[in-house]
Amino acid sequence: MIDRAHHIVANIPVGVDPKRTMVSADGSRVCVTGYDGSMSIINAVDHTVRTVGGQASTAEAISPHDNYVYLVHNQGRNCWVSVISDDGTTATVVPVHSYAGALTLSADGGRLYVASSKPGSTYQHGHGSISVIDTATFTLIEVIAMQFSPDTIIVSPDGSAVYATHYNENAISAIALASRCHTPIGLDDAPLEVAVSPDGDQLYVTNLHSVALIDTATNVAESMPIGDLPRQLHVSSDGKQAYITDFGHHCVRVWDPSTRRS
């Protein structure tokens, strides 16, 4: 665990081969999923850990307001989302379309968006879809068709737009949810992950060899080199800093979007 001064304050053992770390909205729990399907639930106060077994997931998200963790699974052409309670038990499952590889929640937690690719299209110039789930009833309410396979997705803070990355197209799609209008945004590099500023004015994209900053009003993208092989990215709650994992240098870079410096 790292504090606000960027110091390591604790090392907490979790399950084998940890994959993704998620923090609850109130900061009381940290959930760590493993490649083997396990999930470790950490008490952030006393650092006690409870690890539960499960089926391997391709994407994960934690609710901003309640106690649920959402995991997406694929078994052949059968794809579904598991809704996991804070004690590690499965509350329900929701079937979704095609091969599901990413998911994101709206800021209020009311909608879950699941990105899917048609079989065989993940590494080709293929189509895909985004399934929309109502988290109050855990029902699939809509499927949005996509021209290209969506690899990762994020929803704007006000819930008006969804942004999907397309690795093979060097592009991002901006989807206005009210009109279902799709706007492609070209990039200089293949996008890996996307995050949005707290005010929704900017997108931050980690690419294969660079980071892109996108103005959501104009859809203009600016690319810049940051470290070597930037990968995951998280934006601070005030939008003044972005934390970027630098795979090439085995470190986390603290980047200031206003000065473009880390």
HUWOCOR-V328340 format. One record per run of one state. SS is the DSSP state (~ for helix, > for strand, _ for the rest). FROM is the first residue (numbers start at 1). LEN is the number of residues. If there is no record, write none. Layout:
# HUWOCOR-V328340
((SS;FROM;LEN) (SS;FROM;LEN))
This chain:
# HUWOCOR-V328340
((_;1;1) (>;2;1) (_;3;5) (>;8;1) (_;9;9) (>;18;6) (_;24;5) (>;29;6) (_;35;4) (>;39;5) (_;44;5) (>;49;4) (_;53;6) (>;59;4) (_;63;6) (>;69;7) (_;76;2) (>;78;7) (_;85;5) (>;90;7) (_;97;2) (>;99;7) (_;106;5) (>;111;7) (_;118;10) (>;128;7) (_;135;4) (>;139;8) (_;147;6) (>;153;3) (_;156;5) (>;161;6) (~;167;3) (_;170;1) (>;171;6) (_;177;4) (>;181;6) (_;187;4) (>;191;6) (_;197;5) (>;202;6) (_;208;3) (>;211;5) (_;216;4) (>;220;5) (_;225;5) (>;230;6) (_;236;6) (>;242;5) (_;247;4) (>;251;6) (_;257;4) (>;261;1) (_;262;1))
